């Protein structure tokens, strides 16, 4: 006979208990927002391939943009809190989590790490309140994993301006962002530099990519830079090589691992509710052994991944995060995510592919999370280099 079951929780080891009262309250507000404001509408926007931009003011009210940055009107919370917020966003919908990862992580992070004091004061406060939305332009049509060597977008100095030419692809928020951080190679020095291109700049155009099968509510753009003129005071003054770009990616990679955990949690929680409500052979699905086995395997993946992420975030808060730490988390958590969302779909049978049951959306979105911010293979080789002392990337 089934015993009374406690409220659904996928935080089985109470990792939220590592946080203080204020940060736990924040997680609760984020969860409520995702459940009450995002979940009822997200399937429609996912199907249309559009982001629910009318919700941006409400997201801004959560006060989570630029979570771990200190000063400049940013919240100044811990990386552990920031990671758990990313997890809660992704638990509700991975597209919303990705939107925030691009804006608050990659775009704001580029300015926070690579901008001058004047640039931080100019841009970060309105980005923290989400009056200005940011995007991050690194990946190109012909440069993904090899972008450090294969970057083809060029920057040419002409007096007090720089002229940018090239293309960027898969740029989240790129078609509507107010500020786009563009990484380009200086034709004179061969150095990779960062530039902030403001909305409405002549020569900048962006077209949203169509027919994606994952993260459809994220508007990814193909950007064309045709003689775009950027003033010297919009060049990120502390970005002088791809190493500086890599510092931004290292800082944000852990939050992508957290997002993978959130994607797994969302699929698991929907599958568990379904199993409680669905009956077969006159009994609720949750009373069948094989269903319980699937649920426990999902929960084990989630718990192992979240525990790993928690330690990575603690290392980040201590200033001890290395590339290999972030890469191992991203590689492992996205692998377990793929497995977990597949089991959630399996538990639901044919109903698992219907958007009305949500799990199919997580299954599709997992494919993008698995690949962006460093593929499994590249992250594996970063860890392999650390443990063997030999680079096998090329």
SULDALIN-V998161 format. One record per backbone hydrogen bond with DSSP energy under -1.0 kcal/mol. NH is the residue of the N-H (numbers start at 1). CO is the residue of the C=O. E is the energy in kcal/mol with one decimal. If there is no record, write none. Layout:
# SULDALIN-V998161
nh=<NH & NH>
co=<CO & CO>
e=<E & E>
This chain:
# SULDALIN-V998161
nh=<12 & 14 & 17 & 18 & 19 & 24 & 25 & 26 & 27 & 28 & 29 & 30 & 31 & 32 & 33 & 34 & 35 & 36 & 37 & 38 & 39 & 41 & 42 & 45 & 46 & 47 & 48 & 49 & 50 & 53 & 55 & 56 & 59 & 60 & 61 & 62 & 63 & 67 & 69 & 74 & 76 & 77 & 82 & 83 & 84 & 85 & 86 & 87 & 88 & 89 & 90 & 91 & 92 & 93 & 97 & 98 & 99 & 100 & 101 & 102 & 103 & 104 & 106 & 107 & 108 & 109 & 110 & 111 & 112 & 113 & 114 & 115 & 120 & 121 & 122 & 123 & 124 & 127 & 128 & 129 & 131 & 132 & 135 & 137 & 140 & 143 & 147 & 149 & 150 & 151 & 154 & 155 & 156 & 158 & 161 & 162 & 163 & 164 & 165 & 166 & 168 & 169 & 171 & 172 & 173 & 174 & 176 & 177 & 178 & 179 & 180 & 181 & 182 & 183 & 184 & 185 & 186 & 187 & 190 & 193 & 195 & 196 & 197 & 199 & 201 & 204 & 205 & 207 & 209 & 218 & 220 & 221 & 222 & 223 & 224 & 225 & 226 & 228 & 230 & 232 & 234 & 235 & 236 & 238 & 239 & 244 & 246 & 247 & 248 & 249 & 250 & 251 & 252 & 253 & 256 & 257 & 258 & 259 & 260 & 261 & 262 & 263 & 264 & 265 & 266 & 267 & 268 & 269 & 270 & 271 & 272 & 273 & 274 & 275 & 276 & 277 & 278 & 280 & 283 & 285 & 286 & 287 & 288 & 292 & 293 & 294 & 295 & 296 & 297 & 298 & 299 & 300 & 301 & 302 & 303 & 304 & 305 & 306 & 307 & 308 & 309 & 310 & 311 & 312 & 313 & 314 & 315 & 316 & 317 & 318 & 319 & 320 & 326 & 327 & 328 & 329 & 330 & 331 & 332 & 333 & 334 & 335 & 336 & 337 & 338 & 339 & 340 & 341 & 342 & 343 & 344 & 345 & 346 & 347 & 348 & 349 & 351 & 352 & 353 & 354 & 357 & 358 & 359 & 361 & 362 & 363 & 364 & 365 & 366 & 367 & 369 & 370 & 372 & 379 & 380 & 381 & 382 & 383 & 384 & 385 & 386 & 387 & 388 & 389>
co=<10 & 11 & 14 & 15 & 16 & 20 & 21 & 22 & 23 & 24 & 25 & 26 & 27 & 28 & 29 & 30 & 31 & 32 & 33 & 33 & 34 & 38 & 38 & 41 & 42 & 43 & 44 & 45 & 45 & 51 & 52 & 53 & 55 & 56 & 57 & 59 & 60 & 64 & 66 & 71 & 69 & 67 & 78 & 79 & 80 & 81 & 82 & 83 & 84 & 85 & 86 & 87 & 88 & 89 & 93 & 94 & 95 & 96 & 97 & 98 & 99 & 100 & 101 & 102 & 103 & 105 & 106 & 107 & 108 & 109 & 110 & 111 & 116 & 117 & 118 & 119 & 120 & 123 & 124 & 125 & 126 & 126 & 179 & 181 & 143 & 140 & 144 & 146 & 146 & 147 & 165 & 185 & 163 & 161 & 158 & 230 & 156 & 228 & 154 & 225 & 223 & 139 & 221 & 170 & 219 & 171 & 173 & 173 & 133 & 133 & 197 & 135 & 195 & 137 & 193 & 153 & 191 & 155 & 186 & 184 & 182 & 234 & 180 & 178 & 198 & 201 & 224 & 222 & 220 & 215 & 218 & 171 & 207 & 168 & 205 & 166 & 203 & 164 & 162 & 160 & 231 & 232 & 194 & 114 & 236 & 241 & 242 & 243 & 244 & 245 & 246 & 247 & 248 & 249 & 252 & 253 & 254 & 255 & 256 & 257 & 258 & 259 & 260 & 261 & 262 & 263 & 264 & 265 & 266 & 267 & 268 & 269 & 270 & 271 & 272 & 273 & 274 & 283 & 280 & 278 & 275 & 284 & 285 & 288 & 289 & 290 & 291 & 292 & 293 & 294 & 295 & 296 & 297 & 298 & 299 & 300 & 301 & 302 & 303 & 304 & 305 & 306 & 307 & 308 & 309 & 310 & 311 & 312 & 313 & 314 & 316 & 315 & 322 & 323 & 324 & 325 & 326 & 327 & 328 & 329 & 330 & 331 & 332 & 333 & 334 & 335 & 336 & 337 & 338 & 339 & 340 & 341 & 342 & 343 & 344 & 346 & 348 & 349 & 350 & 351 & 354 & 355 & 357 & 358 & 358 & 359 & 360 & 361 & 362 & 364 & 365 & 366 & 368 & 375 & 376 & 377 & 378 & 379 & 380 & 381 & 382 & 383 & 384 & 385>
e=<-1.2 & -1.8 & -1.3 & -2.1 & -1.8 & -2.2 & -2.3 & -1.9 & -2.2 & -1.9 & -2.0 & -2.5 & -2.6 & -2.4 & -2.3 & -2.5 & -2.5 & -2.9 & -2.6 & -1.2 & -2.7 & -1.6 & -2.0 & -1.5 & -3.1 & -2.4 & -2.0 & -1.3 & -2.2 & -2.5 & -2.3 & -1.6 & -2.3 & -2.7 & -1.4 & -1.2 & -1.5 & -1.3 & -1.8 & -2.1 & -1.2 & -3.1 & -2.3 & -2.7 & -2.1 & -2.3 & -2.2 & -2.1 & -2.3 & -2.6 & -2.3 & -2.5 & -1.6 & -2.9 & -1.7 & -2.3 & -2.5 & -2.1 & -2.3 & -2.4 & -2.4 & -2.4 & -2.3 & -3.0 & -2.1 & -1.5 & -1.8 & -1.6 & -2.8 & -2.7 & -2.4 & -2.0 & -2.6 & -2.4 & -1.8 & -2.4 & -1.7 & -1.4 & -2.8 & -1.5 & -2.2 & -1.9 & -1.7 & -4.2 & -2.6 & -1.1 & -1.6 & -1.2 & -3.3 & -1.2 & -2.8 & -2.2 & -1.9 & -3.0 & -1.5 & -2.5 & -2.5 & -3.0 & -1.9 & -2.3 & -2.1 & -2.2 & -2.2 & -1.0 & -1.5 & -1.8 & -1.5 & -2.1 & -2.1 & -2.0 & -2.4 & -2.5 & -3.2 & -2.2 & -2.4 & -3.2 & -3.2 & -2.2 & -2.7 & -3.2 & -2.3 & -2.5 & -2.9 & -2.6 & -1.7 & -1.7 & -2.0 & -2.0 & -3.4 & -1.7 & -1.2 & -1.7 & -2.9 & -3.2 & -2.9 & -3.1 & -2.4 & -2.1 & -3.0 & -2.6 & -2.4 & -1.8 & -2.4 & -3.2 & -1.6 & -1.2 & -2.8 & -1.5 & -1.3 & -1.9 & -2.6 & -1.8 & -1.8 & -1.8 & -1.1 & -1.6 & -2.1 & -2.1 & -2.0 & -1.8 & -2.2 & -2.4 & -2.1 & -2.6 & -2.7 & -2.0 & -2.6 & -2.9 & -2.0 & -2.3 & -2.6 & -2.1 & -2.3 & -2.4 & -1.6 & -1.7 & -2.7 & -2.7 & -1.8 & -2.5 & -1.6 & -1.9 & -2.2 & -2.1 & -2.4 & -2.0 & -2.4 & -2.5 & -2.3 & -2.4 & -2.5 & -2.6 & -2.0 & -2.3 & -2.8 & -2.7 & -2.4 & -2.8 & -2.2 & -2.1 & -2.5 & -2.4 & -1.8 & -2.1 & -2.7 & -2.0 & -2.4 & -2.1 & -2.4 & -1.5 & -1.3 & -3.0 & -1.9 & -2.6 & -2.3 & -1.7 & -2.4 & -2.7 & -2.7 & -2.4 & -1.6 & -1.6 & -2.4 & -2.0 & -2.1 & -1.7 & -2.6 & -2.8 & -1.4 & -1.9 & -2.1 & -2.1 & -2.3 & -2.6 & -1.3 & -1.2 & -1.2 & -1.8 & -1.8 & -1.3 & -1.8 & -2.3 & -1.8 & -1.2 & -1.2 & -2.3 & -2.2 & -2.8 & -2.1 & -1.2 & -1.9 & -2.3 & -2.7 & -2.5 & -2.5 & -2.0 & -1.8 & -1.9 & -2.7 & -2.3 & -1.4 & -2.1 & -1.8 & -2.1>
